[in-house]
Structure formats: C-alpha cells, structure tokens
C-alpha cells in the first residue's frame, strides 16, 4: 500500500525530475539510483515515498507505475513518463518535465510578487488616510470650533467619513477579521483551497496576463507531449487536462480539437483555436513543415512566459504609482482644506 499520500510539494518536482534525468543519463540502475537519493534525504515525508519507489522499482515495476503507486505525484507527470517509457524517450521527457515545473514555479512567484507588493502598498496608504480622517481631522475641527471658524468642504466631508468609520469600527473590524479567517482557512484546508483555485481559474484564469500565463503553460505541456511521441490530438487532450479549467482557454482548446478532428494540421488547428498570436502560429507552421514542432513549441512557451512577465511588470509598475499619487492627492486635499482657512484666520488676527 502507499506509504505517503500527501502530494509532493511543487518546489520538489523540478528537482526530482532533474535527479531522475541525471540517474538515467549516468546509466545507473533505477533502484540503485533511487537508493542513493534516499540515503541523502533528511525529510521523513520524502524518504517515505522514496522507500516505496525503491521497493517497487526493485521488484521490476516501471517508473511511471511506481510513481502512481505513491499517490504523491501529479497525474500529468506520471502520464508523460508512461508515454516516454513506451516511446523510449525517457531522458528527454524528464528534462522537459524539469524545465516545465521550473517555469511553473517562476510564473507563480511572479504572480505572488505582483499581487503582494501593490496590496501591501495599498494597505499602508489606506492606513495613513484612515489615521488622518479619524485622528488628525477631529483635532483641527476642535481648534477651528474654538476660533469660531470651520474647515474647508473637503476636510469637513472627510471628517464626516472619519466619524462614520469610528462609529462602524466594530462592524468593520468584525468583517475584516472574518475575511482574514476565511482566507486562512482556505489556505490551510486543502479541499477548500483547491475549490477556490478552481473557481478563480474558471472565471478569471483565461483573461489578461493570467490568460497569457495559461497559454505559456499549455505550450510547454504540448511541447512535451508532442516531443514524447504522442499524436497531436492526444497531446492537445493531455495538455488541456493539465492547463485547462478557465472558460476562455477551454473554449479555445475545444476549437483546436474540432479543427484537428476535421483534418487540419497542428499549426492550422492552433491558429483556429486562437490559442496563440498569429505570428507565433506562422512560426509553428514553418516548424511543422521542417519537423521541429516540439522545439518550436518549447521556444513559444518561453516567449509567452517572458511576454506575460513583462506585462505583469508593466501592470505592477502602473498600479503602484497610481496608488501613491491618488493617496498623496487625497492627503494633500485634506491638508490644504485645513491649512487655507487656518492661514486666513492667522492673517485676520495679525
């Protein structure tokens, strides 16, 4: 029976694929190579499925079946290795898998960084504005009341907003606490996290920069499938199972499948599906004619990743200054609305 049912962490997948590639490249028997990896492993969870892999492969079980038996590896990885074993291209596929999972880690890191920085900046700026309207403006309001004057219209309006925030502070705090608790639970409970990820991917994963990243993942998966010896229809199906989930991407993949079923070539079907820009599809058409389609798809995945990263950088570069400028203008309007009446009073008194 499987000794470890917990999924292998994403960061370990490219490392393990590259280790397997080095074992096969060095010509070591698989059980012996896995035993070497097990001896150097200090993580008990990793050692548990390495123990099982050593036993299963030592008994003559193919690598793909042994990996499935641990129930710890993605189905896409085990499917690709099974195809590679059948076609004799295991080394190539293991190296391609390592590069594929490296690319996924880079893309995820880019998305996390792009989301975290603007959110943190927005939180700081919002805290500054809230401090101004709830703590600073009431002090000025009392000063003006003692002098028999009033603040400007903008400051008065923001003061009213601050008083509303103070009165609703308990409710707002409860809502924020509930949202934070829900976020923690979604992150901590695996079924909830997967359900939220599936929902988010379905509704937003095929748009904008996320859609471009999905296209990069699809090109990478398709490259590996075609390079392993699968036919184009099977490759599209396999890549679709790995990268699908968003409404827009699923529709494009369905159009691509329909074009393949009607007899179109690989590049023509990808063009019909609208999966990649027209200029990229023209390059794929040339690659198909010269027999270099897998490499062309791998290059396309790299270009799509770079384009998505650049687009993400531009988006973040536009969001951060916008947050700073809007917050700065708001704070400036509040201060000007306070300072101008105060200066007028001082000039009158002088």
C-alpha positions in Angstrom: 0.0 0.0 0.0 1.1 3.6 -0.5 3.1 4.9 2.4 2.7 8.6 1.6 -0.5 10.1 0.2 0.5 13.7 0.7 1.2 15.5 -2.7 4.8 16.2 -3.4 5.4 19.9 -2.9 5.7 21.9 -6.1 9.2 23.1 -5.4 10.5 19.5 -5.3 9.0 18.4 -8.6 11.6 20.0 -10.9 14.4 18.9 -8.6 13.3 15.3 -8.6 12.7 15.2 -12.3 16.3 16.6 -12.8 17.7 14.0 -10.4 15.9 11.2 -12.3 17.3 12.6 -15.6 20.8 12.6 -14.2 20.4 9.0 -13.0 19.3 7.8 -16.4 22.0 9.9 -18.1 24.7 8.3 -15.9 23.4 4.8 -16.7 22.7 3.8 -13.1 20.0 1.2 -12.5 16.9 2.9 -11.3 16.6 1.1 -7.9 20.3 1.8 -7.1 19.9 5.5 -8.1 16.8 5.9 -6.0 18.5 4.3 -3.1 21.3 6.9 -3.4 18.7 9.7 -3.3 17.1 8.1 -0.3 20.3 7.9 1.7 20.9 11.6 1.3 17.3 12.7 2.1 16.6 14.1 5.5 12.9 14.8 5.1 10.9 11.9 6.5 8.0 12.5 4.2 10.2 12.4 1.1 12.1 9.3 2.4 8.7 7.5 2.8 7.8 7.7 -0.9 11.5 7.1 -1.9 11.3 3.9 0.2 8.3 2.8 -1.7 9.8 3.8 -5.1 12.9 1.7 -4.3 10.9 -1.3 -3.4 8.6 -1.1 -6.4 11.3 -0.4 -9.0 13.5 -3.1 -7.4 10.7 -5.5 -8.0 10.6 -4.7 -11.7 7.8 -2.2 -11.7 8.1 0.6 -14.4 8.9 4.1 -13.1 5.5 5.5 -14.1 3.6 2.8 -12.3 5.8 3.2 -9.2 5.2 6.9 -9.1 1.4 6.4 -9.5 1.6 3.9 -6.6 2.8 6.6 -4.2 -0.2 8.7 -5.0 2.1 11.7 -4.4 2.9 12.9 -7.9 0.8 14.8 -10.4 -1.1 12.7 -12.9 0.4 14.7 -15.8 3.9 13.8 -14.7 3.1 10.1 -14.4 1.3 10.1 -17.7 4.1 11.8 -19.5 6.7 9.3 -18.0 4.5 6.4 -19.1 4.4 7.7 -22.7 8.2 8.3 -22.6 8.7 4.7 -21.4 6.6 3.4 -24.3 8.5 5.6 -26.9 12.0 5.3 -25.4 12.4 9.0 -24.8 12.5 9.0 -21.0 15.6 11.1 -20.7 14.2 13.8 -22.9 10.9 13.9 -21.2 12.4 14.0 -17.7 14.5 17.0 -18.7 11.5 18.6 -20.3 9.4 18.0 -17.2 12.1 19.6 -15.0 12.1 22.7 -17.2 8.3 22.7 -17.3 7.9 22.7 -13.5 10.7 25.3 -13.2 8.6 27.5 -15.4 5.5 27.0 -13.3 7.4 28.0 -10.2 8.7 31.1 -11.8 5.3 32.1 -13.0 3.7 31.5 -9.6 6.4 33.5 -7.9 5.9 36.4 -10.4 2.1 36.4 -9.7 2.6 36.3 -5.9 5.1 39.1 -6.0 2.9 41.2 -8.3 -0.1 40.8 -6.1 1.7 41.2 -2.7 3.5 44.5 -3.4 0.5 46.6 -4.5 -1.6 45.1 -1.7 0.9 46.0 0.9 1.3 49.5 -0.5 -2.4 50.0 -0.7 -2.8 48.8 3.0 -0.2 51.3 4.1 -1.7 54.2 2.2 -5.2 53.3 3.4 -3.9 53.3 7.0 -2.5 56.8 6.5 -5.7 58.1 5.2 -7.8 56.5 7.9 -5.4 57.9 10.5 -5.9 61.4 9.0 -9.7 61.3 9.0 -10.2 59.6 12.3 -7.4 61.1 14.5 -5.9 64.2 12.9 -9.0 66.0 11.5 -11.0 65.9 14.8 -8.2 67.8 16.5 -8.3 70.5 13.8 -12.1 70.6 14.0 -11.9 71.4 17.7 -9.3 74.1 17.1 -11.4 75.7 14.4 -14.5 75.5 16.6 -12.7 77.3 19.4 -11.7 80.0 16.9 -15.3 80.3 15.6 -14.5 79.1 12.1 -14.8 75.9 10.1 -12.6 73.8 7.9 -12.9 73.6 4.1 -15.5 71.5 2.4 -13.2 68.6 1.6 -11.9 68.4 5.1 -15.4 68.6 6.5 -16.6 65.8 4.3 -13.6 63.6 5.2 -14.3 64.4 8.9 -17.8 63.1 8.5 -16.4 60.0 6.8 -14.0 59.6 9.7 -16.8 59.8 12.3 -18.7 57.2 10.3 -15.7 54.9 10.3 -15.3 55.3 14.1 -18.9 54.5 14.7 -18.8 51.5 12.5 -15.3 50.5 13.7 -16.5 47.3 15.5 -18.5 46.1 12.5 -15.7 46.9 10.1 -13.2 45.1 12.4 -15.5 42.1 12.5 -15.9 41.9 8.8 -12.1 42.2 8.2 -11.5 39.6 10.9 -14.0 37.2 9.2 -12.4 37.8 5.8 -8.9 37.1 7.3 -10.1 34.0 9.0 -11.8 32.8 5.8 -8.5 33.4 3.8 -6.5 31.5 6.4 -9.0 28.6 6.3 -9.0 28.5 2.5 -5.2 28.4 2.5 -5.0 25.8 5.3 -7.7 23.3 4.2 -6.7 21.6 1.0 -10.2 20.8 -0.4 -11.2 24.5 0.2 -8.0 25.8 -1.4 -8.5 23.6 -4.4 -12.1 24.6 -4.7 -11.3 28.3 -4.5 -8.5 27.9 -7.0 -10.8 26.0 -9.4 -13.4 28.7 -9.1 -10.9 31.5 -9.6 -9.3 29.8 -12.5 -12.7 29.1 -14.1 -13.8 32.8 -14.0 -10.5 34.8 -14.2 -7.7 32.4 -15.3 -8.2 32.9 -19.0 -8.1 36.7 -19.0 -5.3 39.2 -19.4 -1.9 38.3 -18.0 -3.3 35.2 -16.4 -4.6 34.0 -19.7 -1.2 34.7 -21.2 0.4 32.6 -18.5 -2.1 29.8 -19.1 -1.1 29.9 -22.8 2.6 29.5 -21.8 1.8 26.5 -19.6 -0.3 25.0 -22.5 2.6 25.5 -25.0 5.1 23.9 -22.6 2.8 20.9 -21.9 2.0 20.5 -25.6 5.7 20.6 -26.4 6.5 17.8 -24.0 3.5 15.7 -25.2 4.4 16.1 -28.9 8.1 15.5 -28.2 7.4 12.3 -26.3 5.8 10.8 -29.5 2.1 11.4 -28.9 -0.1 12.4 -31.8 -1.3 15.9 -31.9 -4.9 15.1 -30.8 -3.7 13.1 -27.8 -1.2 15.9 -27.0 -3.8 18.6 -27.0 -6.1 16.4 -24.8 -3.2 15.8 -22.3 -2.2 19.5 -22.3 -5.8 20.5 -21.9 -6.3 18.3 -18.9 -3.2 19.9 -17.3 -3.7 23.6 -18.2 -7.5 23.8 -18.7 -10.1 25.0 -16.2 -10.7 28.5 -17.3 -13.7 29.2 -19.5 -11.8 31.1 -22.2 -8.9 28.6 -22.5 -11.3 25.6 -22.5 -13.2 27.1 -25.4 -10.0 27.7 -27.4 -8.9 24.1 -26.7 -12.3 22.8 -27.9 -12.0 24.7 -31.2 -8.5 23.4 -31.6 -9.7 19.8 -31.1 -12.5 20.4 -33.6 -10.1 21.6 -36.2 -7.8 18.6 -35.6 -10.8 16.3 -35.9 -11.7 17.9 -39.3 -8.3 17.1 -40.6 -6.3 20.3 -40.1 -2.6 20.2 -39.4 -1.2 21.1 -35.9 -0.4 24.7 -36.7 -3.7 25.3 -38.5 -5.6 23.8 -35.6 -3.7 26.0 -33.1 -4.5 29.0 -35.3 -8.2 28.1 -35.5 -8.3 27.7 -31.7 -6.9 31.2 -31.2 -4.5 29.8 -28.6 -1.5 31.8 -29.7 -0.9 35.1 -31.6 -0.9 34.9 -35.4 2.8 35.5 -35.8 3.5 32.6 -33.4 1.2 30.3 -35.4 3.1 31.1 -38.6 6.3 30.1 -36.9 4.7 26.9 -35.8 3.5 26.2 -39.4 7.1 26.5 -40.6 8.3 24.3 -37.7 5.7 21.7 -38.6 6.9 21.6 -42.2 10.5 21.2 -41.1 9.8 18.6 -38.4 10.9 20.8 -35.5 7.4 21.4 -33.9 8.3 20.2 -30.3 11.3 22.6 -30.1 9.2 25.4 -31.6 6.5 24.9 -29.0 9.1 24.9 -26.2 10.5 28.2 -27.6 7.0 29.5 -27.9 6.4 28.7 -24.2 9.5 30.6 -23.2 8.4 33.6 -25.3 4.9 33.5 -23.9 6.3 33.4 -20.3 8.6 36.4 -21.0 5.7 38.3 -22.5 3.4 37.5 -19.5 6.2 38.5 -17.1 6.8 41.8 -18.9 3.0 42.5 -19.0 2.8 41.7 -15.3 5.7 44.0 -14.5 4.1 46.9 -16.5 0.8 46.3 -14.7 2.5 46.4 -11.3 4.6 49.4 -12.4 1.3 51.2 -13.3 -0.6 50.2 -10.1 2.0 51.3 -7.5 2.5 54.9 -8.7 -1.3 55.2 -9.1 -1.9 54.2 -5.5 0.8 56.6 -4.3 -0.5 59.5 -6.5 -4.1 59.0 -5.5 -3.3 58.7 -1.8 -1.0 61.7 -2.0 -3.6 63.8 -3.7 -6.2 62.9 -1.2 -3.9 63.6 1.8 -2.9 66.9 0.1 -6.5 68.0 -0.5 -7.3 67.3 3.2 -4.3 69.3 4.4 -5.0 72.2 2.0 -8.6 72.3 3.1 -7.4 72.6 6.7 -4.5 74.9 6.2 -6.0 77.5 4.0 -8.8 78.5 6.5 -6.2 78.4 9.2 -3.9 80.7 7.3 -6.8 83.1 6.7 -7.6 83.2 10.4 -4.0 83.9 11.2 -3.8 86.7 8.7 -7.0 88.2 10.1 -5.7 88.0 13.6 -2.4 89.7 12.5 
